[in-house]
Amino acid sequence: AGGEMLLSVGLLALALLAAYRLYLRWGTRNGPGGAARQGEAAALPRMKRRDFSLEQLREFDGARNPRILLAVNGKVFDVTKGSKFYGPEGPYGIFAGRDASRGLATFCLDKDALRDEYDDLSDLNAVQMESVREWEMQFKEKYDYVGRLLKPGEEPSEYTDEEDTKDHTKQE
């Protein structure tokens, strides 16, 4: 058990180092049109709460639509204000309009780490699931929660205007 813990801590340290290096490389520059994209993103109104199928989520990839959404652990977040990271030119652009849970859990930025169909994450180990929950908490703190990612055949919730105007980070 001690060796597994040491390995987990080592992998986490390696992932943090990689994230820091990506930040240094990409975080200090916007790329072509980045400033215009940032201004466009800032002008968008707060999104009304709703639920999304995977197909609906894909429309919000920052290329087809200026708004960028991604899902983590069944929850959808508006990450538009982080477009320099999640936009088409950003280091995490692969997650835009998708369920990023598996890629975040496995520290993999490869398209092969993401599934095109609904991913129940049932094959992830305990350390990877804890990582998904930690990422979810980070997204809750930084970005607006805009709804749930629907499982196949699941019906969307009806949100009232009162629920929509509540703090978007509060959930049932």
N, CA, C and O of each residue as an XYZ file, in Angstrom:
688
protein
N       0.833     -1.201      0.000
C       0.000      0.000      0.000
C       0.871      1.256      0.000
O       0.528      2.256     -0.632
N       2.013      1.200      0.720
C       2.906      2.351      0.763
C       3.502      2.663     -0.591
O       3.649      3.827     -0.965
N       3.849      1.601     -1.337
C       4.409      1.796     -2.682
C       3.402      2.400     -3.634
O       3.743      3.242     -4.465
N       2.148      1.962     -3.510
C       1.083      2.506     -4.370
C       0.854      3.980     -4.064
O       0.639      4.781     -4.974
N       0.899      4.341     -2.782
C       0.724      5.736     -2.370
C       1.872      6.588     -2.904
O       1.652      7.690     -3.407
N       3.097      6.074     -2.793
C       4.269      6.790     -3.289
C       4.173      6.988     -4.804
O       4.502      8.055     -5.321
N       3.720      5.951     -5.506
C       3.538      6.053     -6.950
C       2.489      7.115     -7.278
O       2.686      7.918     -8.190
N       1.381      7.124     -6.542
C       0.316      8.112     -6.767
C       0.825      9.527     -6.546
O       0.547     10.422     -7.344
N       1.565      9.732     -5.472
C       2.114     11.058     -5.185
C       3.102     11.453     -6.285
O       3.117     12.602     -6.726
N       3.917     10.509     -6.719
C       4.864     10.787     -7.801
C       4.167     11.169     -9.093
O       4.579     12.112     -9.770
N       3.111     10.440     -9.440
C       2.346     10.752    -10.661
C       1.682     12.121    -10.553
O       1.655     12.884    -11.518
N       1.151     12.424     -9.378
C       0.518     13.723     -9.178
C       1.546     14.843     -9.335
O       1.266     15.853     -9.981
N       2.729     14.673     -8.749
C       3.784     15.677     -8.870
C       4.192     15.862    -10.334
O       4.403     16.987    -10.786
N       4.299     14.765    -11.063
C       4.644     14.828    -12.483
C       3.563     15.562    -13.279
O       3.873     16.366    -14.157
N       2.303     15.285    -12.972
C       1.191     15.945    -13.659
C       1.175     17.444    -13.359
O       0.936     18.256    -14.252
N       1.428     17.804    -12.107
C       1.466     19.224    -11.751
C       2.610     19.940    -12.459
O       2.445     21.071    -12.916
N       3.764     19.292    -12.554
C       4.896     19.872    -13.273
C       4.542     20.076    -14.747
O       4.843     21.121    -15.323
N       3.909     19.082    -15.347
C       3.506     19.189    -16.758
C       2.502     20.325    -16.946
O       2.604     21.090    -17.905
N       1.533     20.438    -16.036
C       0.536     21.513    -16.128
C       1.205     22.882    -16.001
O       0.863     23.816    -16.726
N       2.159     22.992    -15.074
C       2.878     24.253    -14.881
C       3.666     24.628    -16.137
O       3.682     25.790    -16.542
N       4.312     23.649    -16.742
C       5.088     23.922    -17.962
C       4.163     24.337    -19.106
O       4.501     25.225    -19.889
N       2.995     23.694    -19.202
C       2.028     24.105    -20.221
C       1.548     25.526    -19.958
O       1.385     26.315    -20.889
N       1.323     25.847    -18.688
C       0.892     27.196    -18.348
C       1.957     28.209    -18.773
O       1.637     29.235    -19.374
N       3.224     27.921    -18.461
C       4.291     28.840    -18.850
C       4.364     29.001    -20.359
O       4.626     30.090    -20.869
N       4.130     27.904    -21.064
C       4.217     27.941    -22.523
C       3.021     28.642    -23.160
O       3.185     29.458    -24.067
N       1.817     28.322    -22.683
C       0.600     28.817    -23.328
C      -0.119     29.905    -22.554
O      -0.826     30.716    -23.151
N       0.041     29.943    -21.265
C      -0.743     30.846    -20.426
C      -0.391     32.308    -20.569
O      -1.203     33.165    -20.220
N       0.779     32.624    -21.066
C       1.201     34.018    -21.151
C       0.966     34.614    -22.528
O       1.316     35.768    -22.777
N       0.383     33.844    -23.413
C       0.095     34.399    -24.739
C      -1.291     33.965    -25.189
O      -1.769     32.887    -24.836
N      -1.907     34.801    -25.954
C      -3.260     34.508    -26.414
C      -3.292     33.833    -27.767
O      -4.299     33.215    -28.113
N      -2.252     33.925    -28.530
C      -2.270     33.366    -29.872
C      -3.022     34.277    -30.825
O      -3.545     35.309    -30.405
N      -3.087     33.913    -32.118
C      -3.755     34.756    -33.101
C      -5.238     34.894    -32.793
O      -5.953     33.900    -32.658
N      -5.688     36.131    -32.684
C      -7.108     36.386    -32.437
C      -7.526     36.131    -31.007
O      -8.709     36.240    -30.685
N      -6.595     35.796    -30.148
C      -6.926     35.457    -28.768
C      -7.561     36.605    -28.018
O      -8.530     36.400    -27.288
N      -7.037     37.814    -28.180
C      -7.582     38.971    -27.479
C      -9.006     39.254    -27.942
O      -9.873     39.586    -27.133
N      -9.245     39.124    -29.236
C     -10.603     39.331    -29.761
C     -11.557     38.280    -29.201
O     -12.697     38.587    -28.852
N     -11.080     37.035    -29.120
C     -11.893     35.955    -28.589
C     -12.216     36.197    -27.116
O     -13.339     35.948    -26.680
N     -11.232     36.683    -26.345
C     -11.426     36.983    -24.932
C     -12.496     38.066    -24.780
O     -13.376     37.951    -23.926
N     -12.426     39.122    -25.607
C     -13.413     40.202    -25.546
C     -14.800     39.704    -25.902
O     -15.783     40.082    -25.264
N     -14.883     38.861    -26.914
C     -16.156     38.278    -27.338
C     -16.736     37.418    -26.207
O     -17.938     37.456    -25.946
N     -15.890     36.660    -25.553
C     -16.321     35.796    -24.462
C     -16.844     36.618    -23.293
O     -17.851     36.260    -22.682
N     -16.166     37.716    -22.979
C     -16.579     38.561    -21.860
C     -17.939     39.212    -22.117
O     -18.670     39.517    -21.175
N     -18.276     39.425    -23.391
C     -19.540     40.073    -23.738
C     -20.734     39.116    -23.696
O     -21.881     39.560    -23.759
N     -20.481     37.820    -23.592
C     -21.579     36.854    -23.569
C     -22.354     36.943    -22.250
O     -21.752     37.066    -21.184
N     -23.690     36.880    -22.324
C     -24.470     36.881    -21.078
C     -24.301     35.552    -20.346
O     -23.908     34.550    -20.944
N     -24.598     35.552    -19.059
C     -24.533     34.311    -18.283
C     -25.518     33.315    -18.899
O     -26.650     33.668    -19.230
N     -25.080     32.098    -19.043
C     -25.887     31.061    -19.680
C     -26.983     30.571    -18.738
O     -26.742     30.335    -17.555
N     -28.195     30.422    -19.284
C     -29.291     29.849    -18.495
C     -28.994     28.384    -18.235
O     -28.444     27.683    -19.084
N     -29.369     27.937    -17.050
C     -29.099     26.548    -16.675
C     -29.955     25.599    -17.517
O     -31.149     25.820    -17.717
N     -29.313     24.546    -17.998
C     -29.992     23.495    -18.760
C     -29.119     22.261    -18.752
O     -27.951     22.324    -18.367
N     -29.671     21.149    -19.169
C     -28.920     19.902    -19.243
C     -28.551     19.621    -20.700
O     -29.207     20.112    -21.619
N     -27.505     18.834    -20.901
C     -26.953     18.614    -22.234
C     -26.739     17.132    -22.511
O     -26.287     16.376    -21.651
N     -27.077     16.740    -23.738
C     -26.640     15.432    -24.233
C     -25.209     15.645    -24.729
O     -24.774     16.784    -24.896
N     -24.480     14.558    -24.965
C     -23.122     14.693    -25.508
C     -23.127     15.451    -26.830
O     -22.252     16.275    -27.094
N     -24.131     15.157    -27.657
C     -24.226     15.815    -28.966
C     -24.446     17.322    -28.807
O     -23.838     18.115    -29.527
N     -25.308     17.720    -27.872
C     -25.546     19.148    -27.633
C     -24.304     19.826    -27.065
O     -24.007     20.971    -27.406
N     -23.588     19.128    -26.208
C     -22.381     19.686    -25.595
C     -21.316     19.986    -26.652
O     -20.593     20.976    -26.536
N     -21.214     19.149    -27.667
C     -20.175     19.305    -28.703
C     -20.280     20.615    -29.474
O     -19.294     21.082    -30.043
N     -21.486     21.216    -29.496
C     -21.661     22.496    -30.198
C     -20.871     23.616    -29.530
O     -20.556     24.616    -30.175
N     -20.545     23.463    -28.243
C     -19.895     24.519    -27.474
C     -18.397     24.261    -27.343
O     -17.865     24.129    -26.241
N     -17.730     24.192    -28.494
C     -16.303     23.853    -28.529
C     -15.398     25.062    -28.759
O     -14.183     24.914    -28.891
N     -15.988     26.252    -28.808
C     -15.195     27.459    -29.028
C     -14.909     27.748    -30.484
O     -14.430     28.835    -30.808
N     -15.187     26.813    -31.369
C     -14.969     27.025    -32.804
C     -16.302     27.342    -33.489
O     -16.427     28.346    -34.189
N     -17.288     26.479    -33.279
C     -18.613     26.685    -33.869
C     -19.412     27.734    -33.104
O     -20.307     28.372    -33.658
N     -19.085     27.904    -31.849
C     -19.821     28.780    -30.953
C     -18.779     29.447    -30.054
O     -17.872     28.765    -29.577
N     -18.877     30.760    -29.806
C     -17.853     31.402    -28.962
C     -17.867     30.908    -27.511
O     -16.869     31.041    -26.803
N     -18.987     30.343    -27.069
C     -19.065     29.826    -25.707
C     -18.409     28.447    -25.652
O     -18.577     27.629    -26.556
N     -17.658     28.206    -24.574
C     -16.958     26.934    -24.412
C     -17.473     26.248    -23.152
O     -17.410     26.798    -22.053
N     -17.984     25.031    -23.341
C     -18.457     24.223    -22.221
C     -17.674     22.926    -22.183
O     -17.194     22.446    -23.210
N     -17.548     22.363    -20.988
C     -17.014     21.014    -20.854
C     -17.655     20.369    -19.641
O     -18.141     21.053    -18.740
N     -17.650     19.039    -19.629
C     -18.246     18.298    -18.525
C     -17.160     17.622    -17.705
O     -16.155     17.147    -18.233
N     -17.393     17.593    -16.393
C     -16.524     16.875    -15.461
C     -17.441     16.155    -14.480
O     -18.233     16.785    -13.780
N     -17.326     14.838    -14.438
C     -18.086     14.030    -13.487
C     -19.597     14.276    -13.588
O     -20.289     14.360    -12.574
N     -20.092     14.389    -14.811
C     -21.531     14.538    -15.039
C     -22.058     15.947    -14.903
O     -23.263     16.167    -15.031
N     -21.184     16.911    -14.646
C     -21.604     18.305    -14.496
C     -20.981     19.132    -15.609
O     -19.821     18.935    -15.972
N     -21.771     20.065    -16.150
C     -21.312     20.891    -17.271
C     -20.953     22.277    -16.751
O     -21.717     22.893    -16.009
N     -19.774     22.758    -17.153
C     -19.273     24.061    -16.734
C     -19.020     24.939    -17.943
O     -18.597     24.461    -18.996
N     -19.287     26.250    -17.780
C     -18.985     27.239    -18.806
C     -17.562     27.731    -18.541
O     -17.321     28.478    -17.593
N     -16.627     27.307    -19.385
C     -15.211     27.663    -19.210
C     -14.774     28.732    -20.210
O     -13.584     28.890    -20.483
N     -15.758     29.470    -20.758
C     -15.472     30.474    -21.774
C     -14.432     31.479    -21.308
O     -13.564     31.877    -22.085
N     -14.509     31.893    -20.047
C     -13.538     32.885    -19.568
C     -12.113     32.322    -19.533
O     -11.152     33.081    -19.408
N     -11.975     31.020    -19.640
C     -10.661     30.385    -19.724
C     -10.334     29.964    -21.141
O      -9.665     28.952    -21.352
N     -10.805     30.740    -22.126
C     -10.647     30.337    -23.536
C      -9.184     30.215    -23.961
O      -8.885     29.477    -24.900
N      -8.264     30.921    -23.294
C      -6.855     30.764    -23.689
C      -6.355     29.362    -23.340
O      -5.360     28.904    -23.902
N      -7.034     28.681    -22.420
C      -6.692     27.296    -22.082
C      -7.562     26.294    -22.834
O      -7.063     25.284    -23.330
N      -8.886     26.579    -22.920
C      -9.842     25.605    -23.445
C     -10.316     25.899    -24.864
O     -11.055     25.107    -25.449
N      -9.896     27.031    -25.419
C     -10.282     27.372    -26.785
C      -9.541     26.505    -27.796
O      -8.661     25.728    -27.425
N      -9.896     26.637    -29.083
C      -9.292     25.807    -30.132
C      -7.762     25.855    -30.165
O      -7.128     24.865    -30.530
N      -7.163     26.980    -29.794
C      -5.703     27.119    -29.825
C      -5.057     26.763    -28.485
O      -3.831     26.700    -28.388
N      -5.863     26.533    -27.464
C      -5.333     26.338    -26.117
C      -4.801     24.939    -25.861
O      -5.131     24.000    -26.586
N      -3.975     24.801    -24.825
C      -3.375     23.505    -24.516
C      -4.397     22.448    -24.079
O      -4.134     21.250    -24.192
N      -5.557     22.885    -23.582
C      -6.600     21.946    -23.165
C      -7.814     22.017    -24.099
O      -8.912     21.602    -23.729
N      -7.613     22.541    -25.297
C      -8.688     22.693    -26.275
C      -9.364     21.379    -26.634
O     -10.510     21.371    -27.084
N      -8.666     20.279    -26.440
C      -9.215     18.953    -26.736
C     -10.452     18.651    -25.890
O     -11.299     17.851    -26.288
N     -10.555     19.299    -24.710
C     -11.683     19.052    -23.806
C     -12.914     19.892    -24.137
O     -14.003     19.595    -23.645
N     -12.770     20.927    -24.955
C     -13.882     21.837    -25.257
C     -15.028     21.100    -25.932
O     -14.837     20.379    -26.911
N     -16.228     21.297    -25.384
C     -17.418     20.664    -25.952
C     -17.495     19.175    -25.687
O     -18.223     18.464    -26.379
N     -16.758     18.685    -24.696
C     -16.682     17.242    -24.442
C     -16.750     16.943    -22.951
O     -16.718     17.844    -22.113
N     -16.844     15.657    -22.647
C     -16.717     15.180    -21.277
C     -15.222     14.990    -21.032
O     -14.605     14.081    -21.587
N     -14.650     15.848    -20.203
C     -13.204     15.835    -19.958
C     -12.805     14.900    -18.819
O     -11.615     14.786    -18.527
N     -13.737     14.238    -18.176
C     -13.474     13.454    -16.965
C     -12.346     12.448    -17.129
O     -11.414     12.430    -16.324
N     -12.412     11.618    -18.147
C     -11.405     10.567    -18.337
C     -10.019     11.169    -18.596
O      -9.032     10.707    -18.025
N      -9.938     12.176    -19.437
C      -8.650     12.805    -19.727
C      -8.043     13.442    -18.492
O      -6.834     13.354    -18.277
N      -8.878     14.090    -17.670
C      -8.383     14.702    -16.438
C      -7.970     13.634    -15.429
O      -6.957     13.784    -14.746
N      -8.746     12.560    -15.331
C      -8.454     11.485    -14.365
C      -7.156     10.777    -14.680
O      -6.436     10.354    -13.776
N      -6.852     10.647    -15.974
C      -5.664      9.893    -16.387
C      -4.509     10.809    -16.792
O      -3.467     10.334    -17.243
N      -4.696     12.131    -16.630
C      -3.685     13.127    -17.006
C      -3.271     12.956    -18.456
O      -2.093     13.086    -18.788
N      -4.231     12.666    -19.319
C      -3.942     12.431    -20.723
C      -4.623     13.480    -21.597
O      -5.842     13.638    -21.549
N      -3.832     14.193    -22.393
C      -4.362     15.221    -23.292
C      -4.486     14.697    -24.722
O      -4.554     15.478    -25.671
N      -4.514     13.396    -24.867
C      -4.614     12.759    -26.170
C      -6.085     12.508    -26.493
O      -6.851     12.104    -25.618
N      -6.481     12.741    -27.734
C      -7.877     12.539    -28.134
C      -8.342     11.100    -27.863
O      -9.529     10.867    -27.636
N      -7.411     10.137    -27.887
C      -7.775      8.741    -27.619
C      -8.271      8.528    -26.189
O      -8.942      7.535    -25.907
N      -7.942      9.467    -25.278
C      -8.378      9.341    -23.887
C      -9.849      9.725    -23.720
O     -10.443      9.455    -22.676
N     -10.437     10.346    -24.732
C     -11.831     10.795    -24.647
C     -12.731      9.852    -25.432
O     -12.332      9.314    -26.465
N     -13.937      9.658    -24.939
C     -14.889      8.760    -25.597
C     -15.922      9.572    -26.373
O     -16.300     10.670    -25.964
N     -16.368      9.023    -27.486
C     -17.399      9.678    -28.277
C     -18.800      9.332    -27.795
O     -19.767     10.013    -28.137
N     -18.909      8.271    -27.000
C     -20.212      7.914    -26.433
C     -20.166      8.215    -24.938
O     -19.101      8.510    -24.394
N     -21.326      8.142    -24.271
C     -21.383      8.439    -22.846
C     -20.409      7.540    -22.093
O     -20.349      6.335    -22.339
N     -19.656      8.126    -21.184
C     -18.615      7.411    -20.438
C     -19.007      7.372    -18.964
O     -19.030      8.408    -18.299
N     -19.318      6.173    -18.449
C     -19.732      6.072    -17.038
C     -18.542      6.009    -16.083
O     -18.732      5.987    -14.867
N     -17.327      5.979    -16.611
C     -16.085      5.991    -15.830
C     -15.936      4.791    -14.902
O     -15.098      4.811    -14.000
N     -16.739      3.746    -15.109
C     -16.763      2.601    -14.195
C     -15.450      1.806    -14.168
O     -15.206      1.043    -13.233
N     -14.613      1.984    -15.186
C     -13.354      1.241    -15.207
C     -12.196      2.002    -14.557
O     -11.080      1.486    -14.496
N     -12.445      3.217    -14.073
C     -11.381      3.975    -13.425
C     -11.140      3.438    -12.017
O     -12.068      2.983    -11.348
N      -9.882      3.496    -11.575
C      -9.576      3.028    -10.226
C      -9.886      4.125     -9.201
O     -10.259      5.238     -9.575
N      -9.733      3.813     -7.914
C     -10.102      4.736     -6.836
C      -9.299      6.037     -6.895
O      -9.849      7.112     -6.659
N      -8.008      5.949     -7.208
C      -7.168      7.142     -7.290
C      -7.637      8.037     -8.444
O      -7.703      9.258     -8.296
N      -7.960      7.435     -9.581
C      -8.433      8.208    -10.738
C      -9.791      8.848    -10.448
O     -10.026      9.989    -10.845
N     -10.690      8.134     -9.763
C     -11.999      8.708     -9.430
C     -11.842      9.860     -8.438
O     -12.561     10.855     -8.529
N     -10.922      9.737     -7.505
C     -10.663     10.838     -6.570
C     -10.137     12.046     -7.332
O     -10.483     13.183     -7.010
N      -9.305     11.809     -8.340
C      -8.793     12.894     -9.177
C      -9.929     13.595     -9.916
O      -9.943     14.822    -10.013
N     -10.887     12.815    -10.441
C     -12.045     13.404    -11.131
C     -12.819     14.305    -10.165
O     -13.213     15.413    -10.528
N     -13.037     13.829     -8.936
C     -13.769     14.631     -7.948
C     -13.009     15.914     -7.594
O     -13.613     16.971     -7.409
N     -11.684     15.810     -7.502
C     -10.884     17.005     -7.214
C     -10.970     18.011     -8.365
O     -11.088     19.214     -8.130
N     -10.911     17.526     -9.598
C     -11.060     18.418    -10.752
C     -12.440     19.074    -10.737
O     -12.567     20.269    -11.004
N     -13.471     18.290    -10.424
C     -14.830     18.835    -10.357
C     -14.884     19.995     -9.356
O     -15.469     21.038     -9.650
N     -14.284     19.821     -8.192
C     -14.276     20.872     -7.170
C     -13.540     22.119     -7.683
O     -13.975     23.242     -7.427
N     -12.447     21.929     -8.395
C     -11.717     23.076     -8.946
C     -12.559     23.830     -9.968
O     -12.571     25.061     -9.983
N     -13.261     23.092    -10.818
C     -14.117     23.742    -11.814
C     -15.274     24.470    -11.134
O     -15.656     25.554    -11.572
N     -15.838     23.893    -10.070
C     -16.932     24.548     -9.336
C     -16.482     25.886     -8.767
O     -17.244     26.852     -8.763
N     -15.243     25.942     -8.286
C     -14.723     27.173     -7.695
C     -14.443     28.252     -8.735
O     -14.600     29.441     -8.458
N     -14.029     27.841     -9.928
C     -13.549     28.808    -10.913
C     -14.563     29.177    -12.000
O     -14.549     30.299    -12.506
N     -15.440     28.235    -12.360
C     -16.339     28.456    -13.495
C     -17.809     28.274    -13.107
O     -18.127     27.698    -12.067
N     -18.698     28.780    -13.971
C     -20.139     28.641    -13.734
C     -20.607     27.229    -14.059
O     -20.306     26.680    -15.119
N     -21.351     26.658    -13.117
C     -22.027     25.376    -13.344
C     -23.278     25.701    -14.144
O     -24.077     26.536    -13.722
N     -23.464     25.051    -15.303
C     -24.608     25.389    -16.153
C     -25.598     24.244    -16.340
O     -26.643     24.444    -16.959
N     -25.306     23.062    -15.828
C     -26.249     21.949    -15.953
C     -25.563     20.601    -15.855
O     -24.383     20.493    -15.523
N     -26.349     19.578    -16.158
C     -25.841     18.206    -16.068
C     -25.578     17.647    -17.459
O     -26.154     18.097    -18.449
N     -24.694     16.655    -17.510
C     -24.477     15.882    -18.731
C     -25.432     14.694    -18.648
O     -25.368     13.902    -17.707
N     -26.311     14.575    -19.630
C     -27.335     13.534    -19.603
C     -26.803     12.177    -20.040
O     -26.028     12.066    -20.989
N     -27.237     11.159    -19.326
C     -26.955      9.783    -19.742
C     -27.878      9.472    -20.918
O     -28.917     10.118    -21.053
N     -27.537      8.501    -21.775
C     -28.415      8.159    -22.899
C     -29.821      7.816    -22.402
O     -29.979      7.010    -21.484
N     -30.834      8.426    -23.008
C     -32.224      8.172    -22.644
C     -32.717      8.981    -21.463
O     -33.911      8.959    -21.165
N     -31.833      9.693    -20.783
C     -32.233     10.505    -19.628
C     -32.869     11.803    -20.111
O     -32.407     12.411    -21.076
N     -33.935     12.220    -19.428
C     -34.634     13.449    -19.795
C     -34.011     14.644    -19.078
O     -33.599     14.516    -17.925
N     -33.931     15.812    -19.739
C     -33.379     16.997    -19.081
C     -34.313     17.509    -17.985
O     -35.530     17.330    -18.048
N     -33.719     18.147    -16.987
C     -34.495     18.768    -15.919
C     -35.083     20.072    -16.429
O     -34.550     20.702    -17.342
N     -36.202     20.464    -15.814
C     -36.790     21.776    -16.098
C     -36.319     22.709    -14.998
O     -36.655     22.501    -13.832
N     -35.552     23.727    -15.341
C     -35.055     24.669    -14.346
C     -35.931     25.911    -14.353
O     -36.292     26.419    -15.415
N     -36.268     26.395    -13.170
C     -37.059     27.618    -13.061
C     -36.118     28.814    -13.135
O     -34.906     28.673    -12.973
N     -36.694     30.008    -13.384
C     -35.865     31.212    -13.406
C     -35.214     31.431    -12.049
O     -34.087     31.920    -11.975
N     -35.917     31.073    -10.963
C     -35.364     31.239     -9.620
C     -34.134     30.356     -9.429
O     -33.126     30.797     -8.877
N     -34.220     29.102     -9.890
C     -33.067     28.194     -9.796
C     -31.922     28.710    -10.648
O     -30.753     28.597    -10.278
N     -32.272     29.275    -11.791
C     -31.265     29.741    -12.730
C     -30.478     30.925    -12.175
O     -29.291     31.075    -12.466
N     -31.139     31.770    -11.370
C     -30.458     32.955    -10.850
C     -29.711     32.678     -9.548
O     -28.953     33.526     -9.078
N     -29.918     31.498     -8.963
C     -29.157     31.125     -7.764
C     -27.693     30.999     -8.136
O     -27.344     30.923     -9.314
N     -26.852     30.977     -7.137
C     -25.427     30.755     -7.367
C     -25.263     29.461     -8.162
O     -25.695     28.398     -7.719
N     -24.650     29.551     -9.315
C     -24.519     28.394    -10.210
C     -23.668     27.276     -9.643
O     -23.656     26.175    -10.193
N     -22.957     27.533     -8.556
C     -22.126     26.458     -7.987
C     -22.889     25.609     -6.986
O     -22.393     24.564     -6.566
N     -24.079     26.033     -6.597
C     -24.876     25.251     -5.651
C     -25.627     24.170     -6.415
O     -26.208     24.434     -7.467
N     -25.613     22.964     -5.887
C     -26.297     21.857     -6.549
C     -27.051     21.029     -5.521
O     -26.795     21.117     -4.320
N     -27.986     20.221     -6.016
C     -28.788     19.371     -5.136
C     -27.901     18.450     -4.355
O     -28.391     17.652     -3.556
